[in-house]
Amino acid sequence: MGFMTPTSPPVEPEEFLRKPFQERMRILTLFWADNGFGSPKVFHVIYILKVVVLYGLGGLLVVSWTSDLGGLGEFTSWWDEPIVYQKLVLWTIFLETFGVAGTWGPLAGHFKPMTGGAFYWLRPGTIRMAPWAGKVPGTSGDTRTLFDVLLYAALLASFVVALVLPGVQDDDLDAALGAGSAGLVSAELWVLTLALLVLMGLRDKVIFLAARGEQYLPVMVLSATLPFTDMIIAYKLLIVSVWLGAGFSKFGHHFSNVVPPMMSNAPTMPTRAMRRMHYRDVEGEDLRPSRFAWFMGHVGGTTVELGVPLVLLFTTSPEVALAAAAFMAFFHLFILTAFPLAVPLEWNVLFGYLAVFLFVGYPNGDGYGLTDFSEPWMLPLIVAALLFFPVLGNLRPDLVSFLPAMRQYAGNWASATWAMKPGVEERLNELTKPAKNQVEQLQAFGFEPDVAEITMQMTLAWRAMHSQGRGLYSVMYRHVDDVDAHVIREAEFVCNSILGWNFGCGHLHDERLIAAIQRRLNLAPGDLRVMWVESQAVHEPFQRYRVIDAALGVVERGRWVVAEAVAQQPWLPNGPVALQVDWVMPGYTPGAGRVSGDSAPVG
């Protein structure tokens, strides 16, 4: 890939776009194996500067200036002050909630402008997605009002206030560390931010998830309610629960399919040969994960996330704790340098730092171990609270977003594909939103129209390389009469342009979003069909899908066996994955799309 120019597939754009969908996916997935997205390296430089200057340097300056700690040159004397942990978390939440941390910029589908977030959430009339609209008093409707804008502004202001005010003296902190520390963020400020985040989340789950409420809301609760020593131990349990949840979620068929396309897209992967090591046989057009990819994912990933955190949680050896914390910090640095799509770079920096802060700064053997809670009931209560949503989310993924279920980057996602008749995508620009559709953003960025279209189809190839894509495209061939006469889009990117944020959460673009769009655009039956699939439940071998027609609602429900989907090549050369249809809307007749090979068997 070039520094200022993208690496594009070696095809004539006009000729390429005339090829059948299946052939386009073959060409693009093979291209991805060697080149990834093909993004120009300047994109990665922009992200590095953002993390180093805005997040890293900016955060440390805010913490040092507002907490009477001393300058950056004295960092080694105050890096383990408790208020540093608290204010870095607040700084991270503020940037996430504003929209300039994770899911920012071109690697997340924001090309021009590069920021979604606040541009949407400070604008009345944009679509708002309440988690239980109408079921919770005061949450009906799907349009952002002036009240929502003011509530969001108040939430941002609460983070700023908590950041700039100095710490307050705390008797428990003084008893543990001695007088002279910089204090703690006051409990009242934690309660304020907590209350506003919960209220905002009831009005719009998008903002709650963007704030990474599943990870930082517990920090607010623990900081507002627990004495100092108990708080530190609970912080340890929180970060370990995130690691363990992520590690557990990687069991199954999905994660091995995440590793190859992610490493192909990593700018730090120096050679084509190293990228190809993650696939069985790129030359032979076999893009299933290799044994090396399995090893990297499940030994380098799953084993690390399950084993090393448990060592950190139980060891009383300072040397072992230092080695394990350094290992986890390197682990997060490795993820960061891979630049995964959705780019959760700030999160990885924070967790790398927190591993050292918590387990080296406050060793288990110095009174900060699991047996050192001031009350014995605290340990089981906190553990149960931290495990509740991950356990429920793995058993009932339909009830819990994959983010609170702690399945980040496990490959087991709710996801979707949109099929639109000509002209429907342009009508999406009629929605109240500050950014146009991505294909038009790319053109405004300087891409020729055909090149912009191929770039958007690269996201479809990326989805095809994961387990869900093969099932979703199989469903699409069943329901879309002529695939090549439709505009096909990856739903996560469409959602980004409509709601301003998405981190791989398919729950943000299910039938509720489609219904909100339909109320505004009044599309005809067949204009917009969405193939949507839920995450796989831990105890089931299949994924449940549904087909949503914007004008008709849900028209079909069914399932496919995950093992059968991952056995296929991304472009389905042997025909679609077998589908088990559970229900079809009376009077509705699925289409028979064009695809080489046999039609999908239907039970």
C-alpha positions as CSV (number, residue, x, y, z in Angstrom):
1,M,0.0,0.0,0.0
2,G,1.2,3.6,-0.7
3,F,1.7,6.3,1.8
4,M,-0.8,8.7,0.3
5,T,-2.7,6.5,-2.1
6,P,-4.7,3.3,-1.5
7,T,-3.8,0.0,-2.9
8,S,-6.6,-1.0,-5.2
9,P,-7.5,-4.4,-6.7
10,P,-5.8,-5.0,-10.1
11,V,-9.0,-4.7,-12.1
12,E,-10.6,-2.2,-14.5
13,P,-13.3,-0.6,-12.3
14,E,-16.0,-0.5,-15.0
15,E,-15.4,-4.0,-16.1
16,F,-15.2,-5.3,-12.5
17,L,-18.6,-3.8,-11.5
18,R,-20.2,-5.6,-14.4
19,K,-19.2,-9.0,-13.0
20,P,-21.6,-11.1,-10.9
21,F,-21.6,-10.5,-7.2
22,Q,-20.1,-13.9,-6.5
23,E,-17.2,-13.3,-8.8
24,R,-16.6,-9.8,-7.3
25,M,-16.4,-11.4,-3.8
26,R,-13.9,-13.9,-5.1
27,I,-11.6,-11.2,-6.5
28,L,-11.9,-9.0,-3.5
29,T,-11.4,-11.6,-0.8
30,L,-8.3,-12.9,-2.6
31,F,-7.1,-9.3,-2.8
32,W,-7.8,-8.8,0.9
33,A,-5.7,-11.8,1.8
34,D,-2.6,-10.1,0.4
35,N,-3.4,-6.4,1.0
36,G,-6.1,-6.0,3.6
37,F,-8.4,-3.0,3.0
38,G,-5.5,-1.4,1.0
39,S,-5.8,1.8,3.0
40,P,-3.0,4.4,2.5
41,K,-0.5,4.4,5.3
42,V,-1.2,8.1,6.0
43,F,-4.4,6.9,7.6
44,H,-2.5,4.9,10.2
45,V,-0.2,7.9,10.8
46,I,-3.2,10.0,11.5
47,Y,-4.5,7.4,14.0
48,I,-1.1,7.2,15.7
49,L,-0.9,11.0,16.1
50,K,-4.4,11.0,17.5
51,V,-3.6,8.4,20.1
52,V,-0.2,9.8,21.1
53,V,-1.0,13.5,21.0
54,L,-4.7,13.8,21.7
55,Y,-5.3,10.8,23.9
56,G,-1.9,10.1,25.5
57,L,-0.2,13.5,25.9
58,G,-3.6,15.3,26.2
59,G,-4.8,12.9,28.9
60,L,-1.6,13.1,31.0
61,L,-1.6,16.9,30.8
62,V,-5.2,17.1,31.9
63,V,-4.5,14.7,34.8
64,S,-1.3,16.5,35.9
65,W,-2.7,20.0,35.6
66,T,-5.9,19.3,37.5
67,S,-4.6,17.0,40.3
68,D,-1.6,18.7,41.9
69,L,0.7,15.9,40.9
70,G,3.6,17.7,39.3
71,G,4.6,18.0,35.6
72,L,5.0,15.3,33.0
73,G,8.7,15.1,33.9
74,E,7.7,13.8,37.3
75,F,5.5,11.0,35.9
76,T,7.5,8.3,37.6
77,S,6.6,9.8,40.9
78,W,2.8,9.9,40.3
79,W,1.9,7.2,37.8
80,D,0.4,5.0,40.5
81,E,-1.7,7.7,42.2
82,P,-5.3,6.5,42.4
83,I,-6.6,9.7,40.9
84,V,-4.6,9.0,37.8
85,Y,-6.5,5.8,37.2
86,Q,-9.8,7.6,37.8
87,K,-9.1,10.6,35.6
88,L,-7.7,8.6,32.7
89,V,-10.9,6.6,32.7
90,L,-12.9,9.8,32.7
91,W,-10.7,11.2,29.9
92,T,-11.3,8.0,27.9
93,I,-15.1,8.1,28.5
94,F,-15.2,11.7,27.4
95,L,-13.4,11.1,24.1
96,E,-15.4,7.9,23.4
97,T,-18.7,9.7,24.2
98,F,-17.7,12.7,22.0
99,G,-16.9,10.4,19.2
100,V,-13.2,10.9,18.6
101,A,-11.9,7.6,20.1
102,G,-13.0,4.2,19.0
103,T,-15.0,4.0,15.7
104,W,-13.5,7.2,14.5
105,G,-12.1,8.0,11.0
106,P,-11.8,6.1,7.7
107,L,-11.1,2.7,9.2
108,A,-14.5,2.9,10.8
109,G,-16.4,4.2,7.7
110,H,-16.2,7.9,8.6
111,F,-14.4,9.4,5.6
112,K,-15.7,13.0,5.3
113,P,-16.3,14.1,8.0
114,M,-14.1,11.7,10.0
115,T,-16.1,12.3,13.2
116,G,-19.6,11.0,13.8
117,G,-20.6,11.1,17.5
118,A,-21.2,14.6,18.6
119,F,-22.0,15.8,15.1
120,Y,-25.1,13.6,15.2
121,W,-25.9,13.7,18.9
122,L,-25.9,17.5,19.2
123,R,-28.3,17.7,16.2
124,P,-32.1,17.6,16.8
125,G,-34.0,15.4,14.3
126,T,-31.4,12.7,13.9
127,I,-32.5,9.1,14.7
128,R,-32.5,8.1,18.3
129,M,-32.5,4.4,19.4
130,A,-34.0,3.9,22.8
131,P,-33.3,0.3,24.1
132,W,-36.9,-0.1,25.5
133,A,-38.8,2.6,23.7
134,G,-42.2,3.0,25.1
135,K,-41.7,0.4,27.8
136,V,-39.7,2.9,30.0
137,P,-41.6,6.1,30.7
138,G,-40.2,9.0,28.8
139,T,-38.4,7.0,26.1
140,S,-41.0,6.8,23.3
141,G,-40.2,7.8,19.8
142,D,-37.1,7.6,17.7
143,T,-36.4,11.2,16.9
144,R,-33.7,13.2,18.8
145,T,-35.3,16.2,20.5
146,L,-33.8,19.3,22.0
147,F,-34.1,17.6,25.4
148,D,-31.8,14.7,24.1
149,V,-29.3,17.2,22.8
150,L,-29.2,19.1,26.1
151,L,-29.0,15.8,28.1
152,Y,-26.0,14.7,25.9
153,A,-24.3,18.1,26.4
154,A,-24.8,17.8,30.1
155,L,-23.3,14.3,30.1
156,L,-20.2,15.7,28.3
157,A,-20.0,18.6,30.7
158,S,-20.2,16.2,33.7
159,F,-17.1,14.4,32.4
160,V,-15.3,17.7,32.0
161,V,-16.2,18.9,35.5
162,A,-15.0,15.7,37.0
163,L,-11.8,15.9,35.0
164,V,-10.9,19.5,35.9
165,L,-11.8,19.6,39.6
166,P,-9.0,18.5,41.9
167,G,-9.3,15.4,44.0
168,V,-10.8,15.4,47.5
169,Q,-9.2,14.1,50.6
170,D,-10.2,10.6,51.6
171,D,-9.7,9.1,55.0
172,D,-9.5,5.5,53.7
173,L,-6.9,6.5,51.1
174,D,-4.8,8.3,53.7
175,A,-5.0,5.3,56.0
176,A,-3.8,3.0,53.2
177,L,-1.1,5.2,51.6
178,G,-0.4,7.9,54.1
179,A,-1.2,11.6,53.9
180,G,0.0,13.6,50.9
181,S,-1.7,11.9,48.0
182,A,-3.7,13.9,45.4
183,G,-7.0,12.4,46.7
184,L,-9.8,10.9,44.7
185,V,-12.5,12.2,42.4
186,S,-15.4,13.0,44.7
187,A,-18.2,10.4,45.0
188,E,-20.7,13.1,44.2
189,L,-19.1,13.7,40.8
190,W,-19.2,9.9,40.1
191,V,-22.9,9.8,41.0
192,L,-23.6,12.7,38.7
193,T,-21.8,11.2,35.7
194,L,-23.4,7.8,36.5
195,A,-26.9,9.2,36.6
196,L,-26.6,11.2,33.4
197,L,-25.1,8.2,31.5
198,V,-27.9,5.9,32.6
199,L,-30.6,8.5,31.8
200,M,-28.9,9.1,28.4
201,G,-28.7,5.4,27.8
202,L,-32.4,5.0,28.4
203,R,-33.1,7.6,25.8
204,D,-30.4,6.4,23.3
205,K,-28.5,3.1,23.6
206,V,-26.1,4.2,20.9
207,I,-24.6,6.8,23.1
208,F,-24.4,4.5,26.1
209,L,-22.6,1.9,24.0
210,A,-20.3,4.5,22.5
211,A,-19.3,5.6,26.0
212,R,-18.4,1.9,26.5
213,G,-20.8,1.9,29.4
214,E,-20.5,-1.8,29.9
215,Q,-16.9,-1.3,31.0
216,Y,-16.8,2.2,32.5
217,L,-20.2,2.3,34.3
218,P,-18.9,-0.3,36.8
219,V,-15.9,2.0,37.4
220,M,-18.4,4.8,38.3
221,V,-20.4,2.6,40.6
222,L,-17.3,1.2,42.4
223,S,-15.7,4.6,42.7
224,A,-18.8,6.2,44.2
225,T,-19.6,3.5,46.7
226,L,-16.5,1.6,48.0
227,P,-13.7,2.6,50.4
228,F,-10.3,2.8,48.9
229,T,-8.8,-0.7,49.4
230,D,-12.0,-2.4,48.4
231,M,-12.2,-0.1,45.3
232,I,-8.8,-1.1,44.1
233,I,-9.5,-4.8,44.5
234,A,-12.9,-4.4,42.7
235,Y,-11.1,-2.5,39.9
236,K,-8.9,-5.6,39.5
237,L,-11.9,-7.9,39.3
238,L,-13.4,-5.6,36.7
239,I,-10.4,-5.6,34.3
240,V,-10.0,-9.4,34.8
241,S,-13.7,-10.0,34.0
242,V,-13.2,-8.1,30.7
243,W,-10.2,-10.2,29.8
244,L,-11.8,-13.5,30.8
245,G,-15.0,-12.6,29.0
246,A,-13.1,-11.9,25.8
247,G,-11.0,-15.1,26.2
248,F,-14.1,-17.3,26.8
249,S,-15.9,-15.8,23.8
250,K,-13.2,-16.9,21.5
251,F,-14.1,-20.6,21.9
252,G,-16.0,-22.0,18.9
253,H,-15.7,-21.6,15.2
254,H,-15.8,-17.9,14.8
255,F,-12.5,-16.5,16.1
256,S,-10.2,-18.4,13.8
257,N,-11.9,-16.6,10.9
258,V,-11.3,-13.2,12.5
259,V,-7.5,-13.6,12.7
260,P,-6.6,-13.9,9.0
261,P,-8.4,-10.8,7.6
262,M,-7.3,-8.8,10.7
263,M,-3.6,-9.7,10.2
264,S,-3.9,-9.1,6.4
265,N,-5.1,-5.6,7.2
266,A,-2.3,-4.9,9.8
267,P,0.2,-2.3,8.5
268,T,2.8,-3.9,10.7
269,M,2.6,-7.2,8.8
270,P,5.7,-6.7,6.7
271,T,5.4,-9.2,3.9
272,R,2.8,-10.9,1.7
273,A,4.2,-14.2,2.7
274,M,3.5,-13.6,6.4
275,R,-0.1,-12.5,5.6
276,R,-0.6,-15.7,3.5
277,M,0.6,-17.8,6.4
278,H,-2.8,-17.2,8.0
279,Y,-4.7,-18.9,5.1
280,R,-4.6,-22.5,4.0
281,D,-3.6,-21.8,0.4
282,V,-4.1,-18.4,-1.2
283,E,-2.7,-19.5,-4.5
284,G,-5.1,-22.4,-4.6
285,E,-8.0,-20.0,-3.6
286,D,-8.5,-21.7,-0.2
287,L,-9.0,-18.8,2.3
288,R,-10.0,-20.8,5.2
289,P,-7.9,-20.2,8.3
290,S,-4.6,-22.1,8.5
291,R,-3.3,-24.0,11.5
292,F,-1.0,-21.1,12.1
293,A,-4.0,-18.7,12.3
294,W,-5.6,-21.1,14.7
295,F,-2.4,-21.1,16.8
296,M,-2.2,-17.3,16.8
297,G,-5.8,-16.9,17.7
298,H,-6.2,-19.6,20.4
299,V,-2.7,-19.8,21.8
300,G,-1.6,-16.2,21.3
301,G,-5.1,-14.9,22.0
302,T,-7.5,-17.1,24.0
303,T,-4.9,-18.7,26.2
304,V,-3.3,-15.4,27.0
305,E,-6.7,-13.7,27.9
306,L,-7.7,-16.6,30.1
307,G,-4.4,-17.6,31.7
308,V,-2.4,-14.4,32.3
309,P,-5.2,-12.5,34.0
310,L,-5.8,-15.4,36.5
311,V,-2.1,-15.2,37.3
312,L,-2.4,-11.5,37.9
313,L,-5.4,-12.0,40.1
314,F,-3.9,-14.6,42.4
315,T,-0.1,-14.2,42.4
316,T,1.5,-12.7,45.5
317,S,4.9,-12.5,43.8
318,P,5.9,-9.0,42.8
319,E,8.2,-10.4,40.1
320,V,5.5,-12.6,38.6
321,A,3.0,-9.8,38.7
322,L,5.4,-7.5,36.9
323,A,6.1,-10.0,34.2
324,A,2.4,-10.8,33.7
325,A,1.3,-7.2,33.7
326,A,4.1,-6.4,31.1
327,F,2.8,-9.3,29.0
328,M,-0.8,-8.0,29.0
329,A,0.5,-4.5,28.2
330,F,2.4,-6.0,25.2
331,F,-0.7,-8.0,24.3
332,H,-2.8,-4.7,24.0
333,L,0.1,-3.1,22.1
334,F,0.0,-5.9,19.6
335,I,-3.8,-5.5,19.1
336,L,-3.3,-1.7,18.7
337,T,-0.7,-2.1,16.0
338,A,-3.0,-4.4,14.0
339,F,-5.4,-1.4,13.6
340,P,-8.5,-3.6,13.7
341,L,-11.6,-2.1,12.0
342,A,-13.5,0.1,14.5
343,V,-10.0,1.0,15.8
344,P,-10.4,0.7,19.6
345,L,-6.9,2.1,20.0
346,E,-7.5,4.3,23.1
347,W,-9.1,1.4,24.9
348,N,-6.0,-0.8,24.3
349,V,-3.7,1.9,25.5
350,L,-5.7,2.4,28.7
351,F,-5.9,-1.4,29.4
352,G,-2.2,-1.8,28.9
353,Y,-1.6,1.0,31.4
354,L,-4.2,-0.3,33.9
355,A,-2.6,-3.8,33.9
356,V,0.6,-2.3,35.3
357,F,-1.1,0.3,37.5
358,L,-3.4,-2.2,39.3
359,F,-1.2,-5.3,39.7
360,V,2.3,-3.7,40.0
361,G,1.3,-0.4,41.7
362,Y,-1.0,-2.3,44.2
363,P,0.4,-5.8,44.6
364,N,-1.9,-8.6,45.9
365,G,0.6,-9.3,48.6
366,D,0.5,-5.8,50.0
367,G,-3.2,-6.0,51.1
368,Y,-4.9,-5.7,47.7
369,G,-5.7,-9.4,47.1
370,L,-9.1,-11.1,46.8
371,T,-9.0,-12.0,50.5
372,D,-8.5,-8.4,51.6
373,F,-12.0,-7.1,51.1
374,S,-13.2,-5.3,54.3
375,E,-16.4,-7.4,54.2
376,P,-16.4,-11.1,53.0
377,W,-19.7,-10.6,51.1
378,M,-18.2,-8.1,48.8
379,L,-16.3,-10.7,46.7
380,P,-19.2,-12.9,45.7
381,L,-21.5,-9.9,45.2
382,I,-19.1,-8.0,42.9
383,V,-18.2,-11.1,40.9
384,A,-21.8,-12.0,40.4
385,A,-22.6,-8.4,39.3
386,L,-19.6,-8.4,36.8
387,L,-20.6,-11.8,35.4
388,F,-24.3,-11.2,35.0
389,F,-24.4,-9.6,31.6
390,P,-21.6,-11.7,30.1
391,V,-23.4,-14.9,31.2
392,L,-26.8,-13.7,30.1
393,G,-25.4,-12.4,26.8
394,N,-23.8,-15.7,25.9
395,L,-27.0,-17.7,26.7
396,R,-29.4,-15.2,25.3
397,P,-27.5,-13.0,22.8
398,D,-30.8,-11.5,21.6
399,L,-31.2,-9.8,25.0
400,V,-27.7,-8.4,25.4
401,S,-25.4,-6.6,23.0
402,F,-22.2,-8.3,22.3
403,L,-20.4,-5.5,24.1
404,P,-21.9,-6.0,27.6
405,A,-21.6,-9.7,26.8
406,M,-17.8,-9.2,26.5
407,R,-17.4,-10.7,23.1
408,Q,-15.3,-8.0,21.6
409,Y,-13.4,-9.1,18.5
410,A,-14.4,-12.7,19.0
411,G,-16.1,-12.9,15.6
412,N,-19.4,-13.9,17.2
413,W,-21.4,-10.8,16.2
414,A,-24.9,-9.9,15.2
415,S,-24.5,-8.5,11.7
416,A,-26.5,-7.8,8.6
417,T,-26.4,-7.1,4.8
418,W,-28.6,-4.6,3.1
419,A,-29.9,-5.1,-0.5
420,M,-31.4,-2.0,-2.0
421,K,-33.1,-1.3,-5.3
422,P,-31.5,1.4,-7.5
423,G,-32.2,4.9,-6.0
424,V,-32.9,3.7,-2.5
425,E,-29.3,4.4,-1.2
426,E,-29.6,8.0,-2.4
427,R,-32.9,8.3,-0.5
428,L,-31.0,7.6,2.7
429,N,-29.5,11.0,2.4
430,E,-33.1,12.4,3.0
431,L,-32.7,11.3,6.6
432,T,-31.6,14.0,9.0
433,K,-27.9,13.3,9.5
434,P,-24.8,15.4,9.1
435,A,-22.9,13.0,6.8
436,K,-23.9,11.6,3.4
437,N,-23.7,7.9,2.6
438,Q,-20.2,6.5,2.6
439,V,-19.9,6.1,-1.2
440,E,-20.6,9.8,-1.5
441,Q,-18.2,10.6,1.3
442,L,-15.5,8.7,-0.6
443,Q,-16.2,10.7,-3.7
444,A,-16.0,14.0,-1.7
445,F,-12.7,12.6,-0.4
446,G,-11.4,12.5,-4.0
447,F,-12.3,8.9,-5.1
448,E,-13.7,8.4,-8.6
449,P,-17.3,7.0,-8.4
450,D,-16.4,3.5,-9.6
451,V,-13.4,3.3,-7.2
452,A,-15.6,4.5,-4.4
453,E,-18.1,1.7,-5.2
454,I,-15.3,-0.9,-5.2
455,T,-14.1,0.4,-1.8
456,M,-17.5,-0.1,-0.4
457,Q,-17.6,-3.6,-1.8
458,M,-14.4,-4.3,0.0
459,T,-16.4,-4.1,3.2
460,L,-18.6,-6.8,1.8
461,A,-15.6,-9.0,1.1
462,W,-14.4,-8.4,4.7
463,R,-17.7,-9.6,6.0
464,A,-17.6,-12.7,3.6
465,M,-14.3,-13.7,5.3
466,H,-16.1,-14.0,8.6
467,S,-18.5,-16.8,9.4
468,Q,-21.6,-14.5,9.3
469,G,-21.0,-13.3,5.8
470,R,-21.3,-16.7,4.2
471,G,-24.7,-17.3,5.9
472,L,-26.0,-13.7,5.2
473,Y,-25.1,-14.0,1.5
474,S,-26.8,-17.4,1.4
475,V,-30.0,-15.8,2.8
476,M,-29.6,-12.9,0.3
477,Y,-29.5,-15.3,-2.7
478,R,-32.8,-16.8,-1.4
479,H,-34.6,-13.5,-1.0
480,V,-33.2,-11.0,-3.6
481,D,-34.5,-11.7,-7.1
482,D,-31.5,-10.3,-8.9
483,V,-28.6,-9.6,-6.7
484,D,-26.6,-7.9,-9.4
485,A,-29.4,-5.4,-10.0
486,H,-29.3,-4.3,-6.3
487,V,-27.0,-2.1,-4.3
488,I,-25.5,-4.4,-1.6
489,R,-24.0,-2.8,1.5
490,E,-22.4,-3.9,4.7
491,A,-24.9,-2.9,7.4
492,E,-22.3,-1.8,10.0
493,F,-21.1,0.9,7.6
494,V,-24.6,2.0,6.7
495,C,-25.4,2.3,10.4
496,N,-22.4,4.5,10.9
497,S,-23.6,7.0,8.4
498,I,-27.2,7.0,9.8
499,L,-26.6,6.9,13.6
500,G,-23.1,8.3,13.8
501,W,-21.5,5.3,15.6
502,N,-21.2,1.5,15.4
503,F,-18.7,-0.9,17.0
504,G,-19.9,-4.1,15.3
505,C,-23.2,-4.2,17.2
506,G,-25.9,-5.6,15.0
507,H,-28.5,-4.7,17.6
508,L,-28.2,-1.1,16.4
509,H,-29.4,-1.8,12.9
510,D,-32.1,-4.5,13.4
511,E,-35.8,-4.1,12.5
512,R,-36.2,-1.1,14.9
513,L,-33.8,1.0,12.9
514,I,-35.4,-0.2,9.6
515,A,-38.8,0.8,11.0
516,A,-37.5,4.2,11.9
517,I,-36.1,4.6,8.3
518,Q,-39.4,3.4,6.9
519,R,-41.4,6.0,8.8
520,R,-39.4,8.7,7.2
521,L,-38.9,7.3,3.7
522,N,-42.1,5.2,3.1
523,L,-40.3,2.7,0.9
524,A,-42.2,0.1,-1.2
525,P,-42.0,-3.7,-0.6
526,G,-38.7,-5.0,-1.9
527,D,-37.0,-1.6,-2.0
528,L,-34.9,-2.5,1.0
529,R,-34.3,-6.0,2.3
530,V,-32.1,-6.7,5.2
531,M,-30.5,-10.1,5.9
532,W,-29.9,-10.0,9.7
533,V,-28.3,-12.6,12.0
534,E,-28.0,-12.8,15.7
535,S,-24.9,-13.9,17.6
536,Q,-24.5,-17.6,18.3
537,A,-25.7,-18.7,21.7
538,V,-23.0,-20.6,23.6
539,H,-25.1,-23.7,23.9
540,E,-26.4,-23.8,20.3
541,P,-24.6,-25.0,17.1
542,F,-26.4,-22.5,14.8
543,Q,-27.0,-18.8,14.3
544,R,-30.6,-17.5,14.0
545,Y,-31.3,-15.1,11.1
546,R,-34.3,-13.0,10.1
547,V,-35.1,-11.2,6.9
548,I,-36.5,-7.7,7.2
549,D,-38.4,-5.9,4.4
550,A,-38.6,-2.2,5.2
551,A,-42.2,-2.0,4.1
552,L,-43.4,-5.4,5.4
553,G,-41.3,-6.0,8.6
554,V,-39.8,-9.3,9.4
555,V,-40.8,-11.7,6.6
556,E,-38.7,-14.8,7.5
557,R,-36.9,-16.4,10.4
558,G,-34.5,-19.3,10.2
559,R,-31.0,-20.6,11.1
560,W,-27.8,-22.0,9.7
561,V,-25.2,-24.3,11.3
562,V,-22.1,-22.4,12.0
563,A,-19.7,-25.3,11.3
564,E,-21.2,-25.6,7.8
565,A,-20.7,-21.8,7.2
566,V,-17.1,-21.7,8.2
567,A,-16.3,-24.8,6.0
568,Q,-17.2,-22.7,2.9
569,Q,-15.0,-20.3,0.9
570,P,-16.0,-16.7,1.4
571,W,-17.6,-16.4,-2.1
572,L,-19.6,-19.6,-1.8
573,P,-18.3,-21.5,-4.9
574,N,-20.1,-24.6,-3.9
575,G,-23.5,-22.8,-3.5
576,P,-25.1,-21.2,-0.5
577,V,-25.0,-22.5,3.0
578,A,-28.0,-24.8,3.9
579,L,-30.7,-22.8,5.6
580,Q,-33.3,-24.2,8.1
581,V,-36.4,-21.9,7.6
582,D,-38.5,-21.7,10.8
583,W,-41.2,-19.2,9.8
584,V,-42.3,-17.3,6.7
585,M,-44.8,-14.4,6.7
586,P,-48.1,-15.7,5.3
587,G,-48.4,-14.6,1.7
588,Y,-44.7,-13.8,1.3
589,T,-42.7,-15.6,-1.4
590,P,-38.9,-15.4,-1.2
591,G,-37.1,-14.6,-4.4
592,A,-34.7,-16.9,-6.1
593,G,-31.5,-14.9,-6.6
594,R,-28.9,-15.6,-9.3
595,V,-25.9,-17.6,-8.0
596,S,-23.8,-20.3,-9.5
597,G,-24.2,-23.7,-8.0
598,D,-27.3,-25.2,-6.5
599,S,-29.9,-23.3,-4.6
600,A,-29.7,-23.4,-0.9
601,P,-31.4,-26.4,0.6
602,V,-34.3,-25.4,2.7
603,G,-35.8,-27.5,5.5
